[in-house]
Amino acid sequence: MGATTIDIFDPDTYADGPPHEAFADLRRTDPVHWQPMADGGGCWAVLKHGDVAHVAKHPGVFSASLGGVVVEDLDPEQLSMMRMMLLAMDPPAHADYRRPLVPHFGRQAIAALEDQVRGICREVLAGAREKGDVEFVHDVCAKVPSQVIGELFGIPREDWERIQRWAEMSTSTQDAELAGEGDASSGSVEMAMYAIQFAADRRAAGADVDDLTTLILKTEFGDGGSMTDVDFGSFFVQLVTAGNDTTKTMMSSGLHALVTHPDQLADVRSDPSVLPGAVEEILRWANPLHYFRRTATQDTELSGTKIEAGQKVAMLYTSANRDDDVFADAQRFDIRREPNPHLSFGIAEHFCLGAHLARLEGRVFFDEIFATFPTIELTGDPVRVRSNLNNGFKRLPVSLAR
């Protein structure tokens, strides 16, 4: 697929994996690329690492809130719901809502969860050991972050599976098999409705439970007020989805990357101290999300390209993470890559709140799976999610030998 024929925002473009050669060509020839879209409009695709970072660092010029963070136009109700999510807030609201949560997602607070996360991983892998042959995405990877998030928020264990299912639906709306029937946003709506009732029940119970739900409900945000139950519903959707579906994708894509690079898998097995670097390289080389959108608030210019107020601008992480100006031998998977300034967690004020948690889950998960299974083999062809947003697999058949 050449740069002249690629449609960056067509979900079918990614059916066999991201078009890295076309992205490399565009980075050389047209790094701020105008992509016409099926609705008659278009979007600027920003492909270079430095330009993506520039967009992220200037929220006054490139707004997350104005049109939301996906390239498709949302109806007013969907857009209103998205604007209550941290990832779609502009200053000063973003800082007002994020600041009270930061200590609970900081390095030390997350490090204290290691034993809990390790216990969850061992429980999940014990179940996989009984099966031997598994569909790795859902039989294994989906279970770990759903349990971690479930415990952090105090969600009843019997609800963990459907929370995970809604999270997957909300990021996979372009894949009919995963999205299910009905409205494309049904996963987000179902989860928001669940969270609204969950918040109402928690308030009515008056129990002083030490978890994130209580913290958020009791916190006074920017204007001195606390969240309503409806506000909590939207907020919950983003925190749970970001902490659930993208982590599942990181784990499954990471195993695939290592198994298909047996020399580096052998390195990880022989020296677990390289695992933190391996997780970073997985995040760079197989970033869970292709892009996030911004909307220009004024006429501006990016690397010599004029952008008009109101136009869509997409930060293409899948391209920026393989920019040869930043990463030596950028197409190579290298678990010892250093430095590794990938953009998979974003940058600047929208840097992922849960980055430390995702890194911990990745490191512990891979440590446990390689310690548990001496042989891990693919038993069939992986199948990717049909999506211009989600860069992951929906099926990954694997044999786990004891």
PyMOL commands that set and color helices and strands:
alter all, ss='L'
color gray80, all
select helices_A, chain A and resi 11-14+20-29+49-57+76-82+86-88+93-105+107-111+114-131+136-141+143-153+157-171+176-179+186-205+212-218+229-259+262-270+272-285+317-320+348-350+355-372
alter helices_A, ss='H'
color red, helices_A
select strands_A, chain A and resi 32-36+42-46+62-63+133-135+291-296+300-302+305-307+312-316+375-378+383-384+393-395+397-401
alter strands_A, ss='S'
color yellow, strands_A
deselect
rebuild
show_as cartoon
